[in-house]
Amino acid sequence: MIKYLEFIQNIVSRLNSNSFQIKGLSITILSALLAVYSSNNNLKILILAIIPTFLLWLLDSYYLYQERLFRDLFKKISNIESNKNEFKHFDLSISDIEKKTDKYLSAVFSKTTFIFYYSIILVLIITYVILK
């Protein structure tokens, strides 16, 4: 049982790490596009920067959603002591949990993803409007 919970916790850790790396990648891509803009002064690059930011927002939200599902699986398995018949050895399927938990859109508009990516998009739009 302990090893099973460790497997699930390792999955949650990897998903969290992926989410962190995507945030770093979005900052890197944004910085590169702003550097290109500063050398060209082409406002289309600012609009172009919104596309990868939005796509990375969706990908980051997907990882957050998956992380929530595996956390719920962890809670379910850790509370299974009372009913050993329900325990399936090393089953990592989250399909039954997916039906019971919140949807993907709640991850897209969660505090952690929404504030980060919305602020980036807002800064790009404000910069475009000011420099136009």
Buried (B, 14 or more C-beta within 10 A) or exposed (E): EEEBEEBBEEBBEBBEEBBEEBBEBBBEBBEEBBEEBEEEEEBEBBEBBBEBBBEBBEBBBBBBBBBBBBBBBBEBBEEBEEEEEEEEEEEEEBEEBBEEBEEBEEBBEBEEBBEBBEEBBEBBEEBBEEEE
